[in-house]
Amino acid sequence: MRKVILAAALWALIAVPLPVLAQSTLRMVAHADLKILDPVWSTANITRNHGYMVYDVLFSTDADFRIQPQMVENYEVSPDRLTWTFTLRDGLEWHDGKPVTADDCIASIRRWGARDGFGQLLMRATAELKPVDAKTFVLVLKEPFGLVLEALGKIGSNVPFMMPRRVAETDPNKQIDDYTGSGPFIFKKDEWKAGERVVYVRNPKYRPRAEPPSMMAGGKVVKVDRVEWIAIPDANSAVNALLAGEIDLLEAPPADLQPLLRADGNIALFGFNGLGGQGMMRFNHLHPPFDNVKARQAAMHAMAIEDLQRAQVGDPERYRVCNAPFICGAPYGKEYGDLLIKPDLDKARALLKESGYDGTPIVMLHQTDLVSSNQFQPVAKQQLERAGFKVELQAMDWNTVVARRARKEPPSKGGWNIFFTTNPTVDVDNPGTSNFAAASCEKAWFGWPCDPEVEKLRAEFINETDPAKRKALGFAISDRVIEQGIYVPVGQARGFGAYRKDRLDGWLPAPVALVWNISKK
């Protein structure tokens, strides 16, 4: 009788529907709308941020700037430092349930190494990448390479994200169309609407590391069920949405609206990226006039960083007038007197004349929707025109700039001459790891500078193990970047995000707006 009563009670419990637990959803406005989904093909920060949601990495960087294992459980280095053996953690799975293997990681490293400037240097020094078993692979160098872990633990674009082999074997010059990762979130492609929203859900099979989170390393513990990136291109509307409680987090509120946010007791401003970012003007080295170094030098002698930063950032407490390609105050942050600080228009005009500039308007791409770099262009146009350039500003959104800057056609056929961007300082503080210093011609970052001397110096820098000699090489690379106009540093600035402190806890300080560790109250 007791068994019958117990069975009846169990059936009664089964028959009663269980309450549905409410899902926690984090709604945020990212710094840009997501349109390109391949974080190896594109260096756009919004695409990199998408990558951190969906994919995981072999190594990453903690708050003390030490490289720490992430997907890797352990690694060994031979006495001659030419053979590196990596073993993956147990239980790593792709979002489709298949195990992560050594073959997947090898294919991912190769694809990343074909696109990324630092990765190209690592691949150039690599003799062999081969699996040992399902979880272990070996990287064999043919020559010394002093920054193996720094390469694999690179945290800025392009990040060496791990992908399934079938995805990673996609031609590096084509975008992937399969977004299977092994990271803390799963991308909901069926709910993605460009210009409206991007949706991610918690990966229930993700196994975070046991260590506490530290910047980009440690345990990536997801505390919300769903994340929605809401596209609100108008800054005023985005701020009002945060004030009204329609969103929880705003990655990049414009400086002029931050006093309004500070006045609300439910809102907190958070300098999640304490290191800030570097503004950059990039030339297209393929086409006139900037295929001529004298034209690039003319442009640089016409520039005034403080005017650019005053227009873009406004608050002098938040920006730094810095002309060092590799970041003022950093180990390789060599500065260059009055260049880019006090314009020399006579010299600029003389150099422009020597370049043979014929007066054809240069095409400057102007992203009107990106609050980190949308005010540089009108000021730069005035500065360049004072030196004798004719400038055509072409207004568009950031995603159009991202697509347009990849085009190598002449400006008259849909190409470009100049664009501006802002990059986290951790992406540009090292002459060996910086994509932007690479001058490897067709393989270089957008703008495609071609300078064998820079590449020679960067290779020597990477291989050098003596700190003093490496510093001298770093300064030599900096000199060459300035002399050749590889790119133009236009100052540094700290940015702030804003969030509803009555709803959220746990936003981590990092160069990227990370959402793991954030919980909703």
VEXDREN-2710 file (C-alpha; in Angstrom, 1 decimal):
% VEXDREN-2710
k/r/px/py/pz
1/MET/0.0/0.0/0.0
2/ARG/2.9/2.4/0.8
3/LYS/4.4/1.8/-2.6
4/VAL/1.0/2.5/-4.3
5/ILE/0.6/5.7/-2.3
6/LEU/4.2/6.8/-3.2
7/ALA/3.7/6.0/-6.9
8/ALA/0.5/8.0/-6.9
9/ALA/2.2/10.9/-5.2
10/LEU/5.0/10.9/-7.8
11/TRP/2.6/10.8/-10.7
12/ALA/0.7/13.7/-9.1
13/LEU/4.0/15.7/-9.0
14/ILE/4.7/14.9/-12.6
15/ALA/1.2/15.9/-13.7
16/VAL/1.6/19.3/-12.1
17/PRO/3.4/21.7/-14.4
18/LEU/6.6/23.1/-12.9
19/PRO/6.9/26.9/-12.8
20/VAL/9.0/28.4/-15.7
21/LEU/12.0/30.3/-14.3
22/ALA/12.4/33.8/-15.7
23/GLN/15.4/34.3/-17.9
24/SER/17.8/37.1/-17.0
25/THR/18.6/39.3/-20.0
26/LEU/21.3/41.9/-20.3
27/ARG/20.4/44.6/-22.8
28/MET/23.2/46.9/-23.9
29/VAL/24.0/49.4/-26.7
30/ALA/27.5/48.5/-28.1
31/HIS/29.8/51.1/-29.5
32/ALA/28.8/50.1/-33.1
33/ASP/26.4/47.9/-34.9
34/LEU/27.6/44.4/-35.8
35/LYS/27.6/43.6/-39.5
36/ILE/30.9/41.6/-40.0
37/LEU/31.0/38.4/-38.0
38/ASP/34.4/37.0/-38.8
39/PRO/36.9/38.3/-36.2
40/VAL/39.9/37.0/-38.2
41/TRP/38.8/38.6/-41.4
42/SER/38.1/42.0/-39.8
43/THR/40.0/44.0/-37.2
44/ALA/36.9/46.1/-36.3
45/ASN/36.6/46.3/-32.5
46/ILE/32.9/45.4/-32.6
47/THR/33.7/42.2/-34.5
48/ARG/36.5/41.5/-32.0
49/ASN/34.0/41.9/-29.2
50/HIS/31.6/39.5/-30.9
51/GLY/34.5/37.1/-31.1
52/TYR/35.0/37.2/-27.4
53/MET/31.3/36.3/-26.9
54/VAL/31.4/33.3/-29.1
55/TYR/34.9/31.9/-29.2
56/ASP/37.6/31.0/-26.7
57/VAL/41.4/31.4/-26.9
58/LEU/44.4/29.3/-26.0
59/PHE/46.0/32.0/-23.9
60/SER/45.0/35.4/-22.6
61/THR/46.3/38.4/-20.6
62/ASP/45.5/39.1/-17.0
63/ALA/45.4/42.4/-15.1
64/ASP/49.1/42.3/-14.4
65/PHE/49.7/41.8/-18.2
66/ARG/50.9/38.3/-17.7
67/ILE/50.1/35.7/-20.3
68/GLN/47.9/32.9/-18.8
69/PRO/46.6/29.6/-20.2
70/GLN/42.9/29.6/-21.2
71/MET/41.9/26.6/-23.3
72/VAL/45.4/25.2/-22.7
73/GLU/45.8/23.0/-19.5
74/ASN/49.6/23.0/-19.7
75/TYR/52.5/23.5/-22.1
76/GLU/56.2/22.6/-22.3
77/VAL/59.2/24.2/-24.0
78/SER/62.3/22.5/-25.2
79/PRO/65.7/23.7/-23.8
80/ASP/66.5/25.3/-27.1
81/ARG/63.0/27.0/-27.0
82/LEU/62.3/25.8/-30.6
83/THR/59.7/23.2/-29.7
84/TRP/56.5/24.1/-27.9
85/THR/54.0/21.4/-26.8
86/PHE/50.5/22.4/-25.8
87/THR/47.8/20.2/-24.1
88/LEU/44.2/21.3/-24.1
89/ARG/41.9/21.2/-21.0
90/ASP/39.5/18.3/-20.6
91/GLY/35.9/18.7/-21.5
92/LEU/36.2/21.5/-24.1
93/GLU/33.3/21.3/-26.6
94/TRP/32.1/23.3/-29.6
95/HIS/28.6/24.7/-29.5
96/ASP/27.4/21.7/-31.6
97/GLY/28.6/19.3/-28.9
98/LYS/31.7/18.0/-30.7
99/PRO/35.0/18.0/-28.8
100/VAL/37.6/20.6/-29.4
101/THR/40.7/18.9/-30.9
102/ALA/44.3/19.7/-31.6
103/ASP/43.5/19.7/-35.3
104/ASP/40.9/22.5/-34.7
105/CYS/43.5/24.6/-32.9
106/ILE/46.2/24.1/-35.6
107/ALA/43.8/25.1/-38.4
108/SER/42.7/28.2/-36.3
109/ILE/46.3/29.3/-35.7
110/ARG/47.1/29.0/-39.4
111/ARG/44.1/31.0/-40.5
112/TRP/44.8/33.7/-37.9
113/GLY/48.5/33.7/-38.9
114/ALA/47.6/34.4/-42.5
115/ARG/45.7/37.6/-41.6
116/ASP/47.3/39.1/-38.4
117/GLY/50.5/41.0/-38.6
118/PHE/51.9/39.4/-35.5
119/GLY/50.6/36.0/-36.6
120/GLN/52.4/36.4/-39.9
121/LEU/55.7/36.9/-38.0
122/LEU/55.0/33.8/-35.9
123/MET/54.2/31.7/-39.0
124/ARG/57.3/32.9/-40.8
125/ALA/59.4/31.5/-37.9
126/THR/57.4/28.2/-37.8
127/ALA/58.7/25.1/-39.3
128/GLU/55.8/22.8/-38.3
129/LEU/52.5/22.7/-36.5
130/LYS/51.4/19.1/-35.9
131/PRO/49.1/17.1/-33.7
132/VAL/50.4/14.6/-31.1
133/ASP/47.0/13.3/-30.1
134/ALA/43.4/14.6/-29.9
135/LYS/44.3/17.1/-27.2
136/THR/48.0/17.8/-27.8
137/PHE/49.8/19.6/-30.5
138/VAL/53.3/20.8/-31.2
139/LEU/54.7/24.1/-32.6
140/VAL/58.2/23.7/-34.0
141/LEU/60.2/26.8/-34.8
142/LYS/62.8/27.0/-37.5
143/GLU/64.4/30.0/-35.8
144/PRO/64.2/31.7/-32.4
145/PHE/60.9/33.6/-31.7
146/GLY/60.9/35.4/-28.4
147/LEU/57.2/36.1/-28.2
148/VAL/55.3/32.8/-28.8
149/LEU/53.0/33.2/-25.8
150/GLU/52.5/36.9/-26.5
151/ALA/51.4/36.0/-30.0
152/LEU/49.0/33.2/-28.9
153/GLY/47.8/35.4/-26.0
154/LYS/47.2/38.5/-28.1
155/ILE/44.0/40.3/-26.8
156/GLY/43.5/42.9/-29.5
157/SER/42.5/42.6/-33.1
158/ASN/43.2/40.2/-34.7
159/VAL/42.7/37.8/-31.7
160/PRO/43.7/34.2/-32.3
161/PHE/40.2/32.8/-31.6
162/MET/39.8/29.0/-31.9
163/MET/37.3/27.7/-34.4
164/PRO/36.3/24.2/-35.6
165/ARG/38.7/22.9/-38.2
166/ARG/35.9/22.9/-40.9
167/VAL/35.5/26.6/-40.2
168/ALA/39.1/27.5/-39.8
169/GLU/40.0/26.0/-43.2
170/THR/38.0/28.7/-44.8
171/ASP/40.2/30.8/-47.2
172/PRO/41.6/33.6/-45.0
173/ASN/40.6/36.1/-47.6
174/LYS/37.0/35.0/-47.4
175/GLN/34.6/35.5/-44.5
176/ILE/33.3/32.5/-42.6
177/ASP/29.6/31.6/-42.7
178/ASP/29.6/29.1/-39.8
179/TYR/29.7/30.7/-36.4
180/THR/30.2/27.7/-34.2
181/GLY/32.5/28.5/-31.3
182/SER/33.4/27.0/-27.9
183/GLY/33.1/30.3/-25.9
184/PRO/30.8/31.4/-23.1
185/PHE/27.9/32.5/-25.3
186/ILE/26.2/31.1/-28.4
187/PHE/25.4/33.5/-31.2
188/LYS/21.7/33.3/-32.2
189/LYS/22.0/33.9/-36.0
190/ASP/18.2/33.4/-36.4
191/GLU/17.6/36.4/-34.2
192/TRP/20.3/38.6/-35.6
193/LYS/19.0/41.7/-37.5
194/ALA/21.7/44.0/-38.6
195/GLY/20.8/47.6/-37.6
196/GLU/18.4/46.3/-34.9
197/ARG/19.8/43.7/-32.5
198/VAL/22.4/40.9/-32.0
199/VAL/21.4/38.1/-29.6
200/TYR/23.6/35.7/-27.6
201/VAL/22.5/33.0/-25.1
202/ARG/24.5/31.4/-22.4
203/ASN/26.5/28.3/-23.4
204/PRO/25.3/25.7/-20.9
205/LYS/28.2/23.5/-21.7
206/TYR/31.0/26.1/-21.2
207/ARG/33.5/25.1/-18.6
208/PRO/35.2/28.2/-17.1
209/ARG/38.6/28.0/-15.6
210/ALA/38.7/27.7/-11.8
211/GLU/40.8/30.9/-11.3
212/PRO/39.0/34.2/-10.6
213/PRO/38.5/36.5/-13.6
214/SER/41.4/38.9/-14.2
215/MET/41.0/41.3/-17.2
216/MET/40.9/38.9/-20.2
217/ALA/42.1/35.8/-18.3
218/GLY/40.7/33.5/-15.6
219/GLY/37.2/32.1/-15.2
220/LYS/34.7/33.4/-17.7
221/VAL/31.6/32.8/-15.5
222/VAL/28.4/33.8/-17.3
223/LYS/25.7/35.0/-14.9
224/VAL/22.9/36.0/-17.3
225/ASP/20.9/33.8/-19.7
226/ARG/20.8/36.1/-22.6
227/VAL/22.6/39.2/-23.9
228/GLU/21.1/41.6/-26.5
229/TRP/23.1/44.2/-28.3
230/ILE/20.5/46.8/-29.2
231/ALA/21.3/49.1/-32.1
232/ILE/20.6/52.7/-31.3
233/PRO/22.8/54.8/-33.6
234/ASP/21.7/58.2/-32.3
235/ALA/23.7/59.0/-29.1
236/ASN/21.0/61.1/-27.5
237/SER/18.5/58.3/-28.0
238/ALA/20.8/55.7/-26.5
239/VAL/21.4/57.9/-23.4
240/ASN/17.7/58.4/-23.0
241/ALA/17.1/54.6/-23.3
242/LEU/19.6/54.1/-20.4
243/LEU/18.0/56.8/-18.3
244/ALA/14.5/55.3/-18.9
245/GLY/15.6/51.8/-18.0
246/GLU/15.0/50.4/-21.5
247/ILE/18.6/49.2/-21.6
248/ASP/21.1/48.2/-18.9
249/LEU/24.4/49.2/-20.3
250/LEU/25.8/51.7/-22.7
251/GLU/29.3/50.9/-23.9
252/ALA/30.4/54.3/-25.2
253/PRO/28.3/57.4/-24.2
254/PRO/29.6/60.6/-25.8
255/ALA/31.5/62.9/-23.5
256/ASP/29.1/65.8/-23.8
257/LEU/26.2/63.7/-22.4
258/GLN/28.1/62.2/-19.5
259/PRO/27.1/65.0/-17.1
260/LEU/23.5/64.1/-17.7
261/LEU/24.3/60.5/-16.8
262/ARG/26.2/61.4/-13.7
263/ALA/23.2/63.4/-12.5
264/ASP/21.1/60.2/-12.3
265/GLY/21.5/58.3/-9.0
266/ASN/20.8/55.0/-10.7
267/ILE/23.5/55.4/-13.3
268/ALA/27.2/54.8/-12.8
269/LEU/30.0/55.7/-15.2
270/PHE/32.7/53.1/-15.4
271/GLY/36.2/53.5/-17.0
272/PHE/36.3/49.8/-17.9
273/ASN/39.3/50.5/-20.2
274/GLY/41.6/52.5/-17.9
275/LEU/44.4/52.3/-20.5
276/GLY/42.2/54.2/-23.0
277/GLY/42.7/54.2/-26.8
278/GLN/44.9/55.8/-29.4
279/GLY/43.4/57.8/-32.2
280/MET/44.9/57.0/-35.6
281/MET/44.8/58.4/-39.1
282/ARG/45.5/55.8/-41.8
283/PHE/46.7/56.5/-45.3
284/ASN/46.1/54.3/-48.3
285/HIS/49.6/53.6/-49.6
286/LEU/48.4/52.0/-52.9
287/HIS/47.1/55.1/-54.6
288/PRO/48.1/58.8/-55.2
289/PRO/48.8/61.0/-53.4
290/PHE/49.8/58.8/-50.4
291/ASP/51.7/56.3/-52.4
292/ASN/54.4/59.0/-52.2
293/VAL/56.1/59.3/-48.8
294/LYS/56.5/63.1/-49.3
295/ALA/52.7/63.5/-49.5
296/ARG/52.3/61.4/-46.3
297/GLN/55.0/63.6/-44.6
298/ALA/53.2/66.8/-45.8
299/ALA/50.0/65.6/-44.2
300/MET/51.8/64.9/-40.9
301/HIS/53.4/68.4/-40.8
302/ALA/49.9/69.9/-41.3
303/MET/48.3/68.1/-38.3
304/ALA/47.6/69.4/-34.8
305/ILE/46.7/66.6/-32.3
306/GLU/45.2/68.8/-29.6
307/ASP/42.7/70.4/-32.1
308/LEU/41.6/66.8/-33.1
309/GLN/41.3/65.6/-29.5
310/ARG/39.5/68.7/-28.4
311/ALA/36.9/68.1/-31.1
312/GLN/36.6/64.4/-30.4
313/VAL/36.9/64.2/-26.6
314/GLY/36.5/67.7/-25.3
315/ASP/37.7/67.3/-21.7
316/PRO/41.5/67.9/-21.5
317/GLU/41.5/65.7/-18.3
318/ARG/40.6/62.7/-20.5
319/TYR/42.9/63.1/-23.5
320/ARG/46.7/63.2/-23.9
321/VAL/48.5/65.1/-26.7
322/CYS/50.8/62.3/-27.7
323/ASN/52.7/61.7/-31.0
324/ALA/54.3/58.4/-30.0
325/PRO/53.3/55.6/-32.4
326/PHE/53.7/53.1/-29.5
327/ILE/52.0/55.0/-26.7
328/CYS/53.3/57.7/-24.5
329/GLY/54.5/56.3/-21.1
330/ALA/54.8/52.8/-22.5
331/PRO/58.2/51.0/-22.9
332/TYR/58.5/51.8/-26.6
333/GLY/56.7/55.2/-26.5
334/LYS/59.2/57.4/-28.2
335/GLU/58.0/61.0/-28.8
336/TYR/58.9/63.3/-31.7
337/GLY/59.0/66.9/-30.5
338/ASP/56.6/69.3/-32.3
339/LEU/55.6/66.9/-35.1
340/LEU/51.8/66.6/-35.2
341/ILE/51.6/69.0/-32.3
342/LYS/52.7/72.4/-33.8
343/PRO/51.9/72.5/-37.5
344/ASP/54.7/73.6/-39.9
345/LEU/52.6/74.7/-42.9
346/ASP/55.6/76.0/-44.9
347/LYS/57.3/72.6/-44.7
348/ALA/54.0/70.8/-45.4
349/ARG/53.4/72.8/-48.6
350/ALA/57.0/72.3/-49.8
351/LEU/56.7/68.5/-49.3
352/LEU/53.4/68.4/-51.0
353/LYS/54.8/70.2/-54.0
354/GLU/57.8/67.8/-54.1
355/SER/55.3/64.9/-54.0
356/GLY/53.8/66.0/-57.3
357/TYR/50.3/66.2/-55.9
358/ASP/48.0/67.3/-58.8
359/GLY/45.1/68.7/-56.8
360/THR/42.8/65.7/-57.1
361/PRO/40.5/65.6/-54.0
362/ILE/41.5/63.0/-51.5
363/VAL/38.6/60.8/-50.2
364/MET/38.4/60.8/-46.4
365/LEU/35.9/58.3/-45.0
366/HIS/33.8/59.8/-42.2
367/GLN/31.9/57.5/-39.8
368/THR/29.3/59.7/-38.4
369/ASP/27.9/57.2/-35.9
370/LEU/31.0/56.1/-34.0
371/VAL/31.5/58.4/-30.9
372/SER/35.1/57.3/-30.4
373/SER/36.3/58.7/-33.8
374/ASN/33.5/60.7/-35.6
375/GLN/34.8/64.2/-34.9
376/PHE/38.4/63.9/-36.1
377/GLN/37.5/64.2/-39.8
378/PRO/36.1/67.7/-40.1
379/VAL/39.1/69.1/-38.2
380/ALA/41.6/67.0/-40.1
381/LYS/40.0/68.3/-43.4
382/GLN/40.6/71.9/-42.4
383/GLN/44.2/71.1/-41.3
384/LEU/45.0/69.3/-44.6
385/GLU/43.4/72.0/-46.7
386/ARG/45.6/74.7/-45.1
387/ALA/48.6/72.8/-46.4
388/GLY/47.2/72.6/-50.0
389/PHE/45.3/69.3/-50.1
390/LYS/41.8/69.2/-51.4
391/VAL/39.6/66.9/-49.2
392/GLU/36.3/65.2/-50.0
393/LEU/34.5/64.0/-46.8
394/GLN/32.3/61.1/-47.5
395/ALA/29.8/60.5/-44.6
396/MET/28.7/56.9/-43.8
397/ASP/28.2/54.6/-40.9
398/TRP/31.1/52.7/-39.3
399/ASN/30.2/49.4/-40.8
400/THR/30.3/50.9/-44.2
401/VAL/33.8/52.2/-43.4
402/VAL/34.8/48.7/-42.3
403/ALA/33.7/47.3/-45.6
404/ARG/35.0/50.2/-47.7
405/ARG/38.5/50.3/-46.2
406/ALA/39.0/46.7/-47.4
407/ARG/38.7/47.8/-51.0
408/LYS/41.9/48.3/-52.9
409/GLU/40.3/50.0/-55.9
410/PRO/41.3/53.7/-56.6
411/PRO/39.3/56.3/-54.7
412/SER/37.5/57.2/-58.0
413/LYS/36.1/53.7/-58.2
414/GLY/34.9/53.2/-54.6
415/GLY/38.3/53.1/-52.8
416/TRP/39.6/55.7/-50.3
417/ASN/42.7/57.8/-49.3
418/ILE/42.3/58.3/-45.5
419/PHE/40.2/56.9/-42.6
420/PHE/40.4/57.4/-38.9
421/THR/39.9/54.9/-36.1
422/THR/40.6/54.4/-32.4
423/ASN/42.3/51.4/-31.0
424/PRO/42.9/50.2/-27.4
425/THR/46.4/51.1/-26.3
426/VAL/47.1/47.4/-25.7
427/ASP/46.8/46.8/-29.4
428/VAL/49.5/49.4/-30.3
429/ASP/52.0/49.6/-27.5
430/ASN/54.4/46.9/-28.8
431/PRO/56.3/47.3/-32.1
432/GLY/56.3/43.5/-32.7
433/THR/52.6/42.8/-31.9
434/SER/51.0/45.9/-33.5
435/ASN/49.1/45.1/-36.7
436/PHE/49.3/48.8/-37.6
437/ALA/53.1/48.9/-37.7
438/ALA/53.2/46.0/-40.1
439/ALA/54.4/47.1/-43.6
440/SER/54.1/43.7/-45.4
441/CYS/52.6/45.1/-48.6
442/GLU/49.5/43.2/-49.7
443/LYS/49.5/41.3/-46.4
444/ALA/49.5/44.4/-44.2
445/TRP/46.5/46.0/-42.4
446/PHE/44.2/48.2/-44.4
447/GLY/46.2/50.9/-46.2
448/TRP/48.8/48.2/-47.2
449/PRO/52.1/50.0/-46.4
450/CYS/55.1/48.3/-48.0
451/ASP/58.4/48.8/-46.3
452/PRO/61.0/46.0/-46.1
453/GLU/63.0/47.9/-43.5
454/VAL/60.2/48.0/-41.1
455/GLU/59.6/44.3/-41.6
456/LYS/63.3/43.5/-41.1
457/LEU/63.4/45.5/-37.9
458/ARG/60.2/43.9/-36.6
459/ALA/61.6/40.4/-37.3
460/GLU/64.8/41.3/-35.4
461/PHE/62.7/42.7/-32.5
462/ILE/60.6/39.5/-32.2
463/ASN/63.7/37.3/-32.2
464/GLU/65.7/39.4/-29.7
465/THR/65.9/38.2/-26.1
466/ASP/68.1/40.9/-24.7
467/PRO/65.8/43.7/-23.2
468/ALA/68.1/46.6/-24.0
469/LYS/68.7/45.5/-27.6
470/ARG/64.9/44.9/-28.0
471/LYS/64.2/48.4/-26.7
472/ALA/66.7/49.9/-29.2
473/LEU/65.0/48.0/-32.0
474/GLY/61.6/49.1/-30.8
475/PHE/62.7/52.8/-31.0
476/ALA/64.1/52.1/-34.5
477/ILE/60.7/50.7/-35.6
478/SER/59.0/53.8/-34.1
479/ASP/61.4/56.1/-36.1
480/ARG/60.6/54.2/-39.3
481/VAL/56.9/54.4/-38.7
482/ILE/57.1/58.2/-38.4
483/GLU/59.6/58.7/-41.3
484/GLN/57.6/56.6/-43.7
485/GLY/54.1/57.7/-42.4
486/ILE/53.0/54.1/-41.9
487/TYR/50.3/55.6/-39.8
488/VAL/49.7/58.8/-37.9
489/PRO/49.1/58.7/-34.1
490/VAL/46.6/61.5/-33.1
491/GLY/46.7/61.3/-29.3
492/GLN/45.3/59.1/-26.6
493/ALA/42.0/59.3/-24.6
494/ARG/40.3/57.4/-21.8
495/GLY/36.7/56.4/-22.4
496/PHE/33.8/55.5/-20.0
497/GLY/30.9/53.2/-20.3
498/ALA/27.6/53.7/-18.3
499/TYR/25.4/51.2/-16.7
500/ARG/22.4/51.0/-14.4
501/LYS/23.9/50.3/-11.0
502/ASP/20.5/49.5/-9.6
503/ARG/20.4/46.5/-11.9
504/LEU/24.0/45.3/-12.7
505/ASP/27.0/44.2/-10.8
506/GLY/30.4/42.8/-11.8
507/TRP/31.6/44.7/-14.9
508/LEU/35.2/43.8/-15.2
509/PRO/37.9/46.4/-16.0
510/ALA/39.5/45.4/-19.4
511/PRO/40.3/46.9/-22.8
512/VAL/37.1/45.2/-24.0
513/ALA/33.5/45.7/-22.7
514/LEU/33.3/42.1/-21.3
515/VAL/29.9/40.8/-20.2
516/TRP/30.9/37.6/-18.4
517/ASN/30.9/38.1/-14.6
518/ILE/28.1/40.7/-14.9
519/SER/25.0/39.7/-12.9
520/LYS/21.5/41.3/-12.9
521/LYS/19.9/42.2/-9.5
END
